[in-house]
Amino acid sequence: MARGEMRYWGWGEDERAPAVNGHLVEWLSERLGRVGDPVAPAPMRSFAGTESRLGRKALVRLERVVGAGAVSTRLPDRVVHAAGKGYPDLVRMRAANGFSLPDAVVWPGDRAEVAGVLE
């Protein structure tokens, strides 16, 4: 999967997502009360307006360490890496609620690059 194609609001890939299981929804409704219709995640544009504050000088320094293709200030990359994949974070991500996005995402290739990024 290419960078930026990961779900920011859940696990897996959209192309491999199973259909909603009607039997499971019925089973849960019998035990828990009516289970509501699925709610779509907030669209990526809900996170717009949170521009990266990383200055050009810092970006160039990071790119020197890891290479230009291993640093991103793109909104989709920043959103995907804004939180964990635990249940509370996923619920907040689906609603685009209460997140501070990182200013950049860096993919170091080895220990030396990790050290360089931290430096």
VMD Tcl script that draws the C-alpha trace (Angstrom):
set ca {
  {0.00 0.00 0.00}
  {1.43 3.37 -0.96}
  {1.85 6.07 1.65}
  {-1.27 8.09 2.25}
  {-3.68 5.30 1.24}
  {-4.09 3.98 4.76}
  {-7.41 4.50 6.52}
  {-7.13 7.31 9.03}
  {-10.31 6.26 10.79}
  {-9.91 2.48 11.09}
  {-7.96 -0.59 10.15}
  {-7.42 -2.18 6.78}
  {-7.82 -1.12 3.19}
  {-11.08 0.07 1.64}
  {-10.64 -2.32 -1.30}
  {-10.67 -5.29 1.08}
  {-13.42 -4.12 3.42}
  {-16.15 -6.69 4.02}
  {-19.78 -5.79 3.48}
  {-21.92 -5.09 6.52}
  {-23.13 -8.43 7.83}
  {-26.90 -8.14 8.21}
  {-27.08 -11.26 10.41}
  {-24.51 -9.79 12.80}
  {-26.39 -6.48 13.01}
  {-29.61 -8.38 13.76}
  {-27.84 -10.52 16.40}
  {-26.35 -7.45 18.10}
  {-29.68 -5.61 17.99}
  {-31.41 -8.52 19.74}
  {-28.86 -8.42 22.55}
  {-28.04 -4.71 22.83}
  {-31.10 -2.97 21.48}
  {-31.36 -1.40 18.08}
  {-28.00 -0.98 16.45}
  {-28.02 2.20 14.39}
  {-27.08 2.51 10.78}
  {-23.36 2.77 10.05}
  {-22.01 6.30 10.30}
  {-19.53 7.37 7.65}
  {-16.20 8.74 8.83}
  {-15.57 12.45 8.62}
  {-14.17 13.34 5.20}
  {-10.49 14.25 4.93}
  {-11.47 17.86 4.24}
  {-12.71 18.04 7.87}
  {-9.04 18.24 8.86}
  {-8.27 21.05 6.40}
  {-7.16 24.36 7.84}
  {-4.53 22.72 10.01}
  {-1.56 23.58 7.85}
  {1.91 22.36 8.69}
  {3.96 24.87 10.66}
  {7.23 23.23 9.64}
  {9.44 25.90 8.16}
  {11.24 25.45 4.86}
  {14.63 25.36 6.57}
  {13.60 22.50 8.88}
  {12.02 20.60 5.97}
  {15.21 20.88 3.91}
  {17.29 19.65 6.87}
  {15.03 16.62 7.33}
  {15.14 15.86 3.61}
  {18.95 15.95 3.72}
  {18.89 13.27 6.41}
  {16.26 10.88 5.00}
  {15.75 11.97 1.41}
  {13.02 14.11 -0.11}
  {10.66 11.16 -0.62}
  {10.78 10.21 3.05}
  {9.34 13.44 4.49}
  {5.77 14.57 4.00}
  {3.76 17.59 5.03}
  {0.73 16.37 3.03}
  {-2.53 16.49 4.94}
  {-3.45 12.80 4.35}
  {-0.10 11.60 5.71}
  {-0.33 13.90 8.72}
  {-3.90 12.77 9.48}
  {-3.06 9.05 9.23}
  {-0.22 9.52 11.73}
  {-2.07 11.87 14.11}
  {-3.26 9.16 16.49}
  {-3.05 5.52 17.37}
  {-5.35 2.77 16.19}
  {-6.93 2.01 19.55}
  {-10.70 2.30 19.90}
  {-10.82 5.76 21.57}
  {-8.54 7.26 18.92}
  {-10.47 5.65 16.07}
  {-13.76 7.04 17.37}
  {-12.28 10.53 17.61}
  {-10.71 10.21 14.14}
  {-14.00 9.14 12.57}
  {-15.51 12.37 13.93}
  {-12.39 14.51 13.15}
  {-12.60 15.66 16.75}
  {-9.84 17.03 18.95}
  {-6.64 16.30 17.10}
  {-3.40 18.16 16.78}
  {-1.82 16.99 13.57}
  {1.92 16.51 13.31}
  {3.63 19.13 11.15}
  {5.39 16.44 9.14}
  {5.74 12.68 8.87}
  {9.21 11.21 8.43}
  {10.06 7.68 7.31}
  {13.71 7.06 8.25}
  {15.28 4.07 6.54}
  {17.81 2.96 9.13}
  {19.26 3.69 12.57}
  {21.55 6.38 11.26}
  {18.61 8.25 9.74}
  {16.63 7.93 12.97}
  {19.58 9.44 14.82}
  {19.84 12.20 12.22}
  {16.14 13.05 12.51}
  {16.36 13.23 16.29}
  {19.47 15.37 16.09}
}
mol new
graphics top color blue
foreach p $ca { graphics top sphere $p radius 0.5 }
foreach p [lrange $ca 0 end-1] q [lrange $ca 1 end] { graphics top cylinder $p $q radius 0.2 }
display resetview
